[in-house]
Structure formats: structure tokens, C-alpha cells
Amino acid sequence: MGILTWIIFGLIAGAIAKAIHPGKDPGGWLVTIIIGIVGAFIGGAIGTYVLGWGDVDSFWSPRSWLLAIGGSVLLLFLYSMLTRK
């Protein structure tokens, strides 16, 4: 995937993850993109190393979206656990 595709993918996955995850989440659209991209890396690592799904490289693959959104929700959950007072 090209860099523009990663940015769009990150924005959509991060926005969906923010809608799914309850509570106060950080930042605006730039942070949402970063959350989505980092979440995609986390989800991809889980899919490859834990679930054994292999390399998922298609933008339109449902696995790619599920892993990216799941990784983003996990990232938001960890953020909320670390910043809880």
C-alpha cells in the first residue's frame, strides 16, 4: 500500500475504533490517523504471529479492516488504562 492509502486506512480505522471505544480518547484527526496506523500494525502483528493468518496486504480485505480496527481499539484501551487516575 502507498503512503496515501495508509493515511486513509488509518483515518477510517482510527475513527471507527474511537466510535467503538467508550470514554475520552485523545486528539483530533491527526491523532486519529496515527491511532489507526499504529493499530493496523498491532492488529497485523496479532494476525500474523498469534492467529497465523499470514500476511494480509489487501486494502479491501475484511481481515485487514478487522485487524486494524481491533488493534486500534486495543491501543485506545491501553491508553485509557495508562492514563487512568
Secondary structure, 3 states (H helix, E strand, C coil): CCHHHHHHHHHHHHHHHHHHCCCCCCCCHHHHHHHHHHHHHHHHHHHHHHCCCCCCCCCCCHHHHHHHHHHHHHHHHHHHHHHCC
